[in-house]
Amino acid sequence: MCSVHDGPGSWGEVGTQFDHADVVSPDDAERLLADLTFNVADNLWPDELTDPWPLCTLHGDHPLNPRFAAGKAAWVCLRDPKVTIPVGGLGGQ
């Protein structure tokens, strides 16, 4: 479950559901993180009137997109798929 807040107000929540008895491999966990990140970016992120985020670290003029890439949940440049940053690895960008 992920809840997105702006101060005390909430934009909303997204999540996924699985049974506690399910065995979740590291690969499954990365896929779940990629799906959750995609849902946040697609459903809870501000609309096209806001500045794109996160900006591509190579080009700087378009956002990165959440994907499952090379076995990891990552932010990926759609122009150059060599640009991949693991989810959580953007720091203060």
Biopython code that builds the backbone (N, CA, C, O; Angstrom):
import numpy as np
from Bio.PDB.StructureBuilder import StructureBuilder

atoms = [
    (1, "MET", "N", (0.848, -1.173, 0.000)),
    (1, "MET", "CA", (0.000, 0.000, 0.000)),
    (1, "MET", "C", (0.891, 1.233, 0.000)),
    (1, "MET", "O", (1.891, 1.305, 0.714)),
    (2, "CYS", "N", (0.502, 2.193, -0.817)),
    (2, "CYS", "CA", (1.219, 3.458, -0.864)),
    (2, "CYS", "C", (0.200, 4.579, -0.790)),
    (2, "CYS", "O", (-0.767, 4.598, -1.551)),
    (3, "SER", "N", (0.413, 5.503, 0.116)),
    (3, "SER", "CA", (-0.453, 6.662, 0.275)),
    (3, "SER", "C", (0.361, 7.903, -0.067)),
    (3, "SER", "O", (1.463, 8.088, 0.450)),
    (4, "VAL", "N", (-0.184, 8.758, -0.943)),
    (4, "VAL", "CA", (0.508, 9.974, -1.364)),
    (4, "VAL", "C", (-0.157, 11.164, -0.681)),
    (4, "VAL", "O", (-1.371, 11.350, -0.768)),
    (5, "HIS", "N", (0.669, 11.973, 0.006)),
    (5, "HIS", "CA", (0.168, 13.112, 0.778)),
    (5, "HIS", "C", (0.816, 14.398, 0.310)),
    (5, "HIS", "O", (1.956, 14.416, -0.154)),
    (6, "ASP", "N", (0.062, 15.469, 0.444)),
    (6, "ASP", "CA", (0.564, 16.821, 0.242)),
    (6, "ASP", "C", (0.235, 17.573, 1.520)),
    (6, "ASP", "O", (-0.859, 18.119, 1.666)),
    (7, "GLY", "N", (1.184, 17.600, 2.443)),
    (7, "GLY", "CA", (0.891, 18.145, 3.765)),
    (7, "GLY", "C", (-0.089, 17.231, 4.464)),
    (7, "GLY", "O", (0.068, 16.011, 4.420)),
    (8, "PRO", "N", (-1.101, 17.796, 5.111)),
    (8, "PRO", "CA", (-2.061, 16.947, 5.819)),
    (8, "PRO", "C", (-3.080, 16.271, 4.897)),
    (8, "PRO", "O", (-3.739, 15.313, 5.300)),
    (9, "GLY", "N", (-3.210, 16.765, 3.667)),
    (9, "GLY", "CA", (-4.179, 16.189, 2.735)),
    (9, "GLY", "C", (-3.616, 15.002, 1.980)),
    (9, "GLY", "O", (-2.415, 14.937, 1.714)),
    (10, "SER", "N", (-4.475, 14.076, 1.638)),
    (10, "SER", "CA", (-4.069, 12.888, 0.897)),
    (10, "SER", "C", (-4.599, 12.962, -0.526)),
    (10, "SER", "O", (-5.765, 13.289, -0.745)),
    (11, "TRP", "N", (-3.730, 12.652, -1.507)),
    (11, "TRP", "CA", (-4.167, 12.557, -2.901)),
    (11, "TRP", "C", (-4.870, 11.235, -3.131)),
    (11, "TRP", "O", (-5.774, 11.142, -3.960)),
    (12, "GLY", "N", (-4.463, 10.226, -2.409)),
    (12, "GLY", "CA", (-5.071, 8.918, -2.575)),
    (12, "GLY", "C", (-4.108, 7.805, -2.239)),
    (12, "GLY", "O", (-2.984, 8.038, -1.796)),
    (13, "GLU", "N", (-4.570, 6.597, -2.457)),
    (13, "GLU", "CA", (-3.774, 5.416, -2.151)),
    (13, "GLU", "C", (-3.863, 4.427, -3.299)),
    (13, "GLU", "O", (-4.878, 4.343, -3.991)),
    (14, "VAL", "N", (-2.799, 3.690, -3.488)),
    (14, "VAL", "CA", (-2.784, 2.569, -4.417)),
    (14, "VAL", "C", (-2.114, 1.411, -3.705)),
    (14, "VAL", "O", (-1.356, 1.604, -2.755)),
    (15, "GLY", "N", (-2.397, 0.223, -4.168)),
    (15, "GLY", "CA", (-1.776, -0.928, -3.532)),
    (15, "GLY", "C", (-2.008, -2.185, -4.333)),
    (15, "GLY", "O", (-2.585, -2.169, -5.420)),
    (16, "THR", "N", (-1.550, -3.246, -3.773)),
    (16, "THR", "CA", (-1.763, -4.556, -4.359)),
    (16, "THR", "C", (-2.115, -5.496, -3.226)),
    (16, "THR", "O", (-1.840, -5.214, -2.060)),
    (17, "GLN", "N", (-2.716, -6.595, -3.569)),
    (17, "GLN", "CA", (-3.174, -7.505, -2.532)),
    (17, "GLN", "C", (-2.651, -8.907, -2.804)),
    (17, "GLN", "O", (-2.691, -9.391, -3.935)),
    (18, "PHE", "N", (-2.170, -9.539, -1.771)),
    (18, "PHE", "CA", (-1.768, -10.934, -1.861)),
    (18, "PHE", "C", (-1.953, -11.566, -0.506)),
    (18, "PHE", "O", (-1.987, -10.877, 0.513)),
    (19, "ASP", "N", (-2.070, -12.852, -0.494)),
    (19, "ASP", "CA", (-2.300, -13.596, 0.730)),
    (19, "ASP", "C", (-0.998, -13.706, 1.514)),
    (19, "ASP", "O", (0.070, -13.886, 0.929)),
    (20, "HIS", "N", (-1.088, -13.599, 2.824)),
    (20, "HIS", "CA", (0.110, -13.699, 3.666)),
    (20, "HIS", "C", (0.805, -15.048, 3.528)),
    (20, "HIS", "O", (1.994, -15.163, 3.827)),
    (21, "ALA", "N", (0.084, -16.062, 3.081)),
    (21, "ALA", "CA", (0.684, -17.382, 2.883)),
    (21, "ALA", "C", (1.459, -17.467, 1.565)),
    (21, "ALA", "O", (2.224, -18.407, 1.351)),
    (22, "ASP", "N", (1.256, -16.479, 0.681)),
    (22, "ASP", "CA", (1.988, -16.479, -0.594)),
    (22, "ASP", "C", (3.480, -16.317, -0.357)),
    (22, "ASP", "O", (3.911, -15.538, 0.494)),
    (23, "VAL", "N", (4.250, -17.060, -1.117)),
    (23, "VAL", "CA", (5.694, -16.910, -1.070)),
    (23, "VAL", "C", (6.067, -15.868, -2.118)),
    (23, "VAL", "O", (5.775, -16.032, -3.303)),
    (24, "VAL", "N", (6.717, -14.793, -1.669)),
    (24, "VAL", "CA", (7.091, -13.705, -2.562)),
    (24, "VAL", "C", (8.611, -13.723, -2.717)),
    (24, "VAL", "O", (9.352, -13.440, -1.776)),
    (25, "SER", "N", (9.046, -14.055, -3.906)),
    (25, "SER", "CA", (10.486, -14.091, -4.185)),
    (25, "SER", "C", (11.003, -12.661, -4.346)),
    (25, "SER", "O", (10.205, -11.740, -4.518)),
    (26, "PRO", "N", (12.310, -12.458, -4.295)),
    (26, "PRO", "CA", (12.858, -11.126, -4.554)),
    (26, "PRO", "C", (12.418, -10.571, -5.920)),
    (26, "PRO", "O", (12.161, -9.373, -6.045)),
    (27, "ASP", "N", (12.331, -11.430, -6.934)),
    (27, "ASP", "CA", (11.870, -10.997, -8.255)),
    (27, "ASP", "C", (10.413, -10.559, -8.189)),
    (27, "ASP", "O", (10.042, -9.541, -8.774)),
    (28, "ASP", "N", (9.583, -11.324, -7.477)),
    (28, "ASP", "CA", (8.172, -10.952, -7.302)),
    (28, "ASP", "C", (8.058, -9.607, -6.580)),
    (28, "ASP", "O", (7.235, -8.770, -6.951)),
    (29, "ALA", "N", (8.876, -9.403, -5.559)),
    (29, "ALA", "CA", (8.837, -8.152, -4.804)),
    (29, "ALA", "C", (9.201, -6.968, -5.697)),
    (29, "ALA", "O", (8.580, -5.910, -5.597)),
    (30, "GLU", "N", (10.194, -7.129, -6.564)),
    (30, "GLU", "CA", (10.565, -6.052, -7.492)),
    (30, "GLU", "C", (9.442, -5.767, -8.483)),
    (30, "GLU", "O", (9.181, -4.613, -8.820)),
    (31, "ARG", "N", (8.784, -6.817, -8.945)),
    (31, "ARG", "CA", (7.642, -6.626, -9.865)),
    (31, "ARG", "C", (6.489, -5.906, -9.162)),
    (31, "ARG", "O", (5.851, -5.031, -9.749)),
    (32, "LEU", "N", (6.224, -6.274, -7.906)),
    (32, "LEU", "CA", (5.191, -5.582, -7.136)),
    (32, "LEU", "C", (5.551, -4.109, -6.945)),
    (32, "LEU", "O", (4.687, -3.242, -7.071)),
    (33, "LEU", "N", (6.814, -3.820, -6.644)),
    (33, "LEU", "CA", (7.260, -2.435, -6.484)),
    (33, "LEU", "C", (7.116, -1.672, -7.797)),
    (33, "LEU", "O", (6.681, -0.520, -7.790)),
    (34, "ALA", "N", (7.467, -2.282, -8.911)),
    (34, "ALA", "CA", (7.318, -1.637, -10.222)),
    (34, "ALA", "C", (5.843, -1.350, -10.500)),
    (34, "ALA", "O", (5.506, -0.265, -10.975)),
    (35, "ASP", "N", (4.965, -2.305, -10.213)),
    (35, "ASP", "CA", (3.529, -2.100, -10.422)),
    (35, "ASP", "C", (2.988, -0.981, -9.541)),
    (35, "ASP", "O", (2.215, -0.138, -9.998)),
    (36, "LEU", "N", (3.397, -0.978, -8.288)),
    (36, "LEU", "CA", (2.953, 0.058, -7.357)),
    (36, "LEU", "C", (3.436, 1.436, -7.808)),
    (36, "LEU", "O", (2.676, 2.404, -7.782)),
    (37, "THR", "N", (4.688, 1.518, -8.216)),
    (37, "THR", "CA", (5.245, 2.787, -8.694)),
    (37, "THR", "C", (4.512, 3.263, -9.940)),
    (37, "THR", "O", (4.211, 4.450, -10.067)),
    (38, "PHE", "N", (4.220, 2.343, -10.865)),
    (38, "PHE", "CA", (3.466, 2.702, -12.057)),
    (38, "PHE", "C", (2.085, 3.238, -11.678)),
    (38, "PHE", "O", (1.638, 4.242, -12.232)),
    (39, "ASN", "N", (1.403, 2.572, -10.733)),
    (39, "ASN", "CA", (0.074, 3.019, -10.314)),
    (39, "ASN", "C", (0.111, 4.400, -9.684)),
    (39, "ASN", "O", (-0.784, 5.208, -9.931)),
    (40, "VAL", "N", (1.119, 4.690, -8.880)),
    (40, "VAL", "CA", (1.251, 6.022, -8.291)),
    (40, "VAL", "C", (1.452, 7.055, -9.400)),
    (40, "VAL", "O", (0.764, 8.074, -9.436)),
    (41, "ALA", "N", (2.398, 6.787, -10.301)),
    (41, "ALA", "CA", (2.697, 7.740, -11.370)),
    (41, "ALA", "C", (1.506, 7.923, -12.315)),
    (41, "ALA", "O", (1.278, 9.025, -12.814)),
    (42, "ASP", "N", (0.754, 6.861, -12.561)),
    (42, "ASP", "CA", (-0.352, 6.912, -13.515)),
    (42, "ASP", "C", (-1.635, 7.457, -12.900)),
    (42, "ASP", "O", (-2.398, 8.149, -13.574)),
    (43, "ASN", "N", (-1.878, 7.154, -11.636)),
    (43, "ASN", "CA", (-3.169, 7.485, -11.037)),
    (43, "ASN", "C", (-3.144, 8.577, -9.975)),
    (43, "ASN", "O", (-4.156, 9.246, -9.767)),
    (44, "LEU", "N", (-2.028, 8.771, -9.306)),
    (44, "LEU", "CA", (-2.002, 9.720, -8.196)),
    (44, "LEU", "C", (-1.123, 10.935, -8.444)),
    (44, "LEU", "O", (-1.180, 11.913, -7.698)),
    (45, "TRP", "N", (-0.315, 10.873, -9.488)),
    (45, "TRP", "CA", (0.571, 11.999, -9.755)),
    (45, "TRP", "C", (-0.250, 13.130, -10.326)),
    (45, "TRP", "O", (-1.251, 12.880, -10.998)),
    (46, "PRO", "N", (0.142, 14.375, -10.079)),
    (46, "PRO", "CA", (-0.591, 15.502, -10.666)),
    (46, "PRO", "C", (-0.707, 15.371, -12.187)),
    (46, "PRO", "O", (0.014, 14.599, -12.818)),
    (47, "ASP", "N", (-1.608, 16.125, -12.740)),
    (47, "ASP", "CA", (-1.919, 16.010, -14.168)),
    (47, "ASP", "C", (-0.866, 16.665, -15.053)),
    (47, "ASP", "O", (0.196, 17.076, -14.586)),
    (48, "GLU", "N", (-1.184, 16.751, -16.339)),
    (48, "GLU", "CA", (-0.246, 17.271, -17.336)),
    (48, "GLU", "C", (0.051, 18.759, -17.153)),
    (48, "GLU", "O", (0.920, 19.290, -17.845)),
    (49, "LEU", "N", (-0.631, 19.437, -16.258)),
    (49, "LEU", "CA", (-0.376, 20.856, -16.019)),
    (49, "LEU", "C", (0.773, 21.080, -15.042)),
    (49, "LEU", "O", (1.241, 22.209, -14.892)),
    (50, "THR", "N", (1.230, 20.035, -14.381)),
    (50, "THR", "CA", (2.335, 20.166, -13.435)),
    (50, "THR", "C", (3.653, 19.817, -14.121)),
    (50, "THR", "O", (3.666, 19.190, -15.180)),
    (51, "ASP", "N", (4.737, 20.222, -13.520)),
    (51, "ASP", "CA", (6.050, 19.908, -14.076)),
    (51, "ASP", "C", (6.276, 18.403, -14.064)),
    (51, "ASP", "O", (5.907, 17.729, -13.102)),
    (52, "PRO", "N", (6.880, 17.869, -15.126)),
    (52, "PRO", "CA", (7.157, 16.427, -15.151)),
    (52, "PRO", "C", (8.173, 16.052, -14.075)),
    (52, "PRO", "O", (9.094, 16.810, -13.771)),
    (53, "TRP", "N", (7.981, 14.873, -13.514)),
    (53, "TRP", "CA", (8.906, 14.349, -12.503)),
    (53, "TRP", "C", (8.822, 12.836, -12.534)),
    (53, "TRP", "O", (7.751, 12.275, -12.769)),
    (54, "PRO", "N", (9.914, 12.188, -12.303)),
    (54, "PRO", "CA", (11.276, 12.710, -12.227)),
    (54, "PRO", "C", (11.815, 12.988, -13.632)),
    (54, "PRO", "O", (11.552, 12.242, -14.574)),
    (55, "LEU", "N", (12.560, 14.060, -13.745)),
    (55, "LEU", "CA", (13.142, 14.391, -15.043)),
    (55, "LEU", "C", (14.220, 13.390, -15.415)),
    (55, "LEU", "O", (14.944, 12.878, -14.561)),
    (56, "CYS", "N", (14.306, 13.127, -16.695)),
    (56, "CYS", "CA", (15.355, 12.248, -17.204)),
    (56, "CYS", "C", (16.713, 12.855, -16.871)),
    (56, "CYS", "O", (16.967, 14.028, -17.147)),
    (57, "THR", "N", (17.564, 12.056, -16.286)),
    (57, "THR", "CA", (18.891, 12.539, -15.887)),
    (57, "THR", "C", (19.818, 12.760, -17.073)),
    (57, "THR", "O", (20.832, 13.445, -16.940)),
    (58, "LEU", "N", (19.491, 12.193, -18.230)),
    (58, "LEU", "CA", (20.312, 12.366, -19.426)),
    (58, "LEU", "C", (19.825, 13.534, -20.277)),
    (58, "LEU", "O", (20.621, 14.368, -20.708)),
    (59, "HIS", "N", (18.527, 13.592, -20.516)),
    (59, "HIS", "CA", (17.978, 14.593, -21.422)),
    (59, "HIS", "C", (17.456, 15.841, -20.715)),
    (59, "HIS", "O", (17.576, 16.946, -21.246)),
    (60, "GLY", "N", (16.885, 15.681, -19.539)),
    (60, "GLY", "CA", (16.413, 16.808, -18.738)),
    (60, "GLY", "C", (15.155, 17.499, -19.238)),
    (60, "GLY", "O", (14.762, 18.523, -18.679)),
    (61, "ASP", "N", (14.508, 16.968, -20.280)),
    (61, "ASP", "CA", (13.329, 17.654, -20.815)),
    (61, "ASP", "C", (12.078, 16.778, -20.843)),
    (61, "ASP", "O", (11.073, 17.158, -21.444)),
    (62, "HIS", "N", (12.127, 15.633, -20.215)),
    (62, "HIS", "CA", (10.963, 14.742, -20.152)),
    (62, "HIS", "C", (11.085, 13.865, -18.916)),
    (62, "HIS", "O", (12.181, 13.686, -18.384)),
    (63, "PRO", "N", (9.956, 13.315, -18.453)),
    (63, "PRO", "CA", (10.017, 12.487, -17.256)),
    (63, "PRO", "C", (10.511, 11.072, -17.555)),
    (63, "PRO", "O", (10.419, 10.579, -18.680)),
    (64, "LEU", "N", (11.028, 10.450, -16.522)),
    (64, "LEU", "CA", (11.312, 9.015, -16.568)),
    (64, "LEU", "C", (10.011, 8.272, -16.294)),
    (64, "LEU", "O", (9.084, 8.834, -15.712)),
    (65, "ASN", "N", (9.940, 7.028, -16.704)),
    (65, "ASN", "CA", (8.731, 6.231, -16.519)),
    (65, "ASN", "C", (9.049, 4.983, -15.708)),
    (65, "ASN", "O", (10.095, 4.364, -15.901)),
    (66, "PRO", "N", (8.139, 4.609, -14.791)),
    (66, "PRO", "CA", (8.390, 3.416, -13.988)),
    (66, "PRO", "C", (8.178, 2.147, -14.813)),
    (66, "PRO", "O", (7.194, 2.014, -15.540)),
    (67, "ARG", "N", (9.127, 1.217, -14.681)),
    (67, "ARG", "CA", (9.075, -0.049, -15.409)),
    (67, "ARG", "C", (9.788, -1.122, -14.584)),
    (67, "ARG", "O", (10.506, -0.819, -13.631)),
    (68, "PHE", "N", (9.578, -2.369, -14.968)),
    (68, "PHE", "CA", (10.378, -3.478, -14.458)),
    (68, "PHE", "C", (11.452, -3.702, -15.513)),
    (68, "PHE", "O", (11.144, -4.125, -16.627)),
    (69, "ALA", "N", (12.705, -3.423, -15.177)),
    (69, "ALA", "CA", (13.791, -3.478, -16.163)),
    (69, "ALA", "C", (15.007, -4.154, -15.542)),
    (69, "ALA", "O", (15.434, -3.807, -14.441)),
    (70, "ALA", "N", (15.549, -5.111, -16.256)),
    (70, "ALA", "CA", (16.753, -5.824, -15.809)),
    (70, "ALA", "C", (16.578, -6.393, -14.407)),
    (70, "ALA", "O", (17.505, -6.367, -13.597)),
    (71, "GLY", "N", (15.391, -6.903, -14.128)),
    (71, "GLY", "CA", (15.144, -7.551, -12.847)),
    (71, "GLY", "C", (14.875, -6.620, -11.682)),
    (71, "GLY", "O", (14.819, -7.074, -10.539)),
    (72, "LYS", "N", (14.705, -5.321, -11.940)),
    (72, "LYS", "CA", (14.497, -4.335, -10.873)),
    (72, "LYS", "C", (13.355, -3.392, -11.230)),
    (72, "LYS", "O", (13.090, -3.136, -12.404)),
    (73, "ALA", "N", (12.681, -2.878, -10.201)),
    (73, "ALA", "CA", (11.752, -1.768, -10.385)),
    (73, "ALA", "C", (12.617, -0.538, -10.632)),
    (73, "ALA", "O", (13.500, -0.226, -9.832)),
    (74, "ALA", "N", (12.368, 0.157, -11.731)),
    (74, "ALA", "CA", (13.262, 1.261, -12.103)),
    (74, "ALA", "C", (12.502, 2.376, -12.803)),
    (74, "ALA", "O", (11.419, 2.179, -13.352)),
    (75, "TRP", "N", (13.117, 3.562, -12.761)),
    (75, "TRP", "CA", (12.693, 4.696, -13.584)),
    (75, "TRP", "C", (13.499, 4.603, -14.868)),
    (75, "TRP", "O", (14.727, 4.523, -14.829)),
    (76, "VAL", "N", (12.807, 4.612, -16.017)),
    (76, "VAL", "CA", (13.453, 4.361, -17.305)),
    (76, "VAL", "C", (13.140, 5.498, -18.276)),
    (76, "VAL", "O", (12.020, 6.006, -18.322)),
    (77, "CYS", "N", (14.153, 5.882, -19.047)),
    (77, "CYS", "CA", (13.981, 6.846, -20.125)),
    (77, "CYS", "C", (13.423, 6.100, -21.331)),
    (77, "CYS", "O", (13.993, 5.093, -21.753)),
    (78, "LEU", "N", (12.317, 6.581, -21.890)),
    (78, "LEU", "CA", (11.732, 5.913, -23.047)),
    (78, "LEU", "C", (12.496, 6.225, -24.336)),
    (78, "LEU", "O", (12.326, 5.529, -25.337)),
    (79, "ARG", "N", (13.331, 7.257, -24.321)),
    (79, "ARG", "CA", (14.169, 7.572, -25.488)),
    (79, "ARG", "C", (15.444, 6.739, -25.510)),
    (79, "ARG", "O", (15.929, 6.358, -26.576)),
    (80, "ASP", "N", (15.980, 6.461, -24.332)),
    (80, "ASP", "CA", (17.238, 5.723, -24.226)),
    (80, "ASP", "C", (17.122, 4.740, -23.069)),
    (80, "ASP", "O", (17.376, 5.120, -21.925)),
    (81, "PRO", "N", (16.746, 3.485, -23.329)),
    (81, "PRO", "CA", (16.515, 2.515, -22.255)),
    (81, "PRO", "C", (17.756, 2.174, -21.437)),
    (81, "PRO", "O", (17.654, 1.460, -20.439)),
    (82, "LYS", "N", (18.936, 2.672, -21.842)),
    (82, "LYS", "CA", (20.121, 2.480, -20.997)),
    (82, "LYS", "C", (20.028, 3.323, -19.732)),
    (82, "LYS", "O", (20.716, 3.050, -18.749)),
    (83, "VAL", "N", (19.173, 4.352, -19.755)),
    (83, "VAL", "CA", (18.974, 5.182, -18.573)),
    (83, "VAL", "C", (17.942, 4.486, -17.693)),
    (83, "VAL", "O", (16.741, 4.545, -17.957)),
    (84, "THR", "N", (18.419, 3.837, -16.658)),
    (84, "THR", "CA", (17.560, 3.168, -15.683)),
    (84, "THR", "C", (18.073, 3.495, -14.293)),
    (84, "THR", "O", (19.261, 3.339, -14.011)),
    (85, "ILE", "N", (17.194, 3.942, -13.436)),
    (85, "ILE", "CA", (17.539, 4.277, -12.059)),
    (85, "ILE", "C", (16.597, 3.481, -11.166)),
    (85, "ILE", "O", (15.379, 3.619, -11.286)),
    (86, "PRO", "N", (17.128, 2.655, -10.277)),
    (86, "PRO", "CA", (16.254, 1.864, -9.405)),
    (86, "PRO", "C", (15.285, 2.758, -8.629)),
    (86, "PRO", "O", (15.647, 3.853, -8.198)),
    (87, "VAL", "N", (14.052, 2.279, -8.457)),
    (87, "VAL", "CA", (13.093, 2.998, -7.633)),
    (87, "VAL", "C", (13.700, 3.160, -6.257)),
    (87, "VAL", "O", (14.161, 2.191, -5.653)),
    (88, "GLY", "N", (13.699, 4.374, -5.768)),
    (88, "GLY", "CA", (14.329, 4.700, -4.481)),
    (88, "GLY", "C", (15.719, 5.266, -4.659)),
    (88, "GLY", "O", (16.321, 5.720, -3.685)),
    (89, "GLY", "N", (16.253, 5.256, -5.873)),
    (89, "GLY", "CA", (17.621, 5.716, -6.131)),
    (89, "GLY", "C", (17.730, 7.107, -6.695)),
    (89, "GLY", "O", (18.810, 7.505, -7.130)),
    (90, "LEU", "N", (16.644, 7.865, -6.705)),
    (90, "LEU", "CA", (16.703, 9.213, -7.265)),
    (90, "LEU", "C", (17.250, 10.248, -6.295)),
    (90, "LEU", "O", (17.634, 11.338, -6.717)),
    (91, "GLY", "N", (17.296, 9.941, -5.031)),
    (91, "GLY", "CA", (17.810, 10.894, -4.054)),
    (91, "GLY", "C", (16.921, 12.137, -4.018)),
    (91, "GLY", "O", (15.696, 12.030, -3.959)),
    (92, "GLY", "N", (17.536, 13.300, -4.054)),
    (92, "GLY", "CA", (16.811, 14.562, -3.958)),
    (92, "GLY", "C", (16.380, 15.118, -5.292)),
    (92, "GLY", "O", (16.049, 16.301, -5.372)),
    (93, "GLN", "N", (16.367, 14.322, -6.347)),
    (93, "GLN", "CA", (16.014, 14.839, -7.674)),
    (93, "GLN", "C", (14.542, 15.132, -7.797)),
    (93, "GLN", "O", (14.086, 15.573, -8.852)),
]
sb = StructureBuilder()
sb.init_structure("model")
sb.init_model(0)
sb.init_chain("A")
sb.init_seg("    ")
for serial, (resi, resn, name, xyz) in enumerate(atoms, 1):
    if name == "N":
        sb.init_residue(resn, " ", resi, " ")
    sb.init_atom(name, np.array(xyz, "f"), 0.0, 1.0, " ", f" {name:<3s}", serial, name[0])
structure = sb.get_structure()
